[in-house]
Amino acid sequence: MKKVVFSLSLSLVALAFLRAPAAAAPSPPQVARVLSVTDQTFLASLATPAATPAAKRPQIGSKSICNATANCWNGGTVTCGGNTSCTAVDGSCGVNEPGHVTCDGITTTCPTPCPGCGFTCADERAACAADCSPCPFTFSCSLSTCTVTCHCKFSGCF
């Protein structure tokens, strides 16, 4: 019987504790904290959309800012487009330049290199002068077509 009384006592005490907060006097209402001017400014800046940047790099797949086209020595062309810089050099086999373009640091060269003629115009001119000496001469040389002409003017020899 002592156990029953003890259990019943514990139950009554537990019920008293559960009912105590509900029966307690209501607490005063909570006052909202006032934000400082700095906090209010910060919160307002979060609600304002960010300004759009003045310049943006083009997205992948958009148009290029610059383009370059070079003529190849054989009549073809090479082209490229870039976002920062574009340059072109036309082909000229006389200076062993097949032609190329460079856009954003990437170079594309004409697919066919200048043909090798097996001679230099300077050497051919010296040979023409030696063959015609002491007479005057006319001379022409083209590395793009690999042609050389040398004509001695014998009428001018004394």
C-alpha angles and dihedrals in degrees: 000000000000088000092055093049091047092050091047091051092051091050092052092049091050091051090050091055092049092051096043098079092047091051094045119110113268114263120238114269117270114253115227114242114247113234120229120243089254092054091047091050091049093050091048091053090056090058094050115087115242118257117258113250115253095237133017131187112249116264122244109282094026125117120283122250093222138021134196132197126186128190114232120223091248096054099267126114139221123206139184140175129215147173102227112023140358129187134172134198118192119226119262118169089192086077094029093253114141092186131261145186129213123200122175089346095307114118125205116191127201107270097235116060121218112278116254111241097190093233142066123232091231092057092046092050091051090050091049091051091050093048094049098039125162090018125078118254145191120229138185131176133184122186091185091063097023093234131142128184125190123179122182115211100217092173087069095054117108 
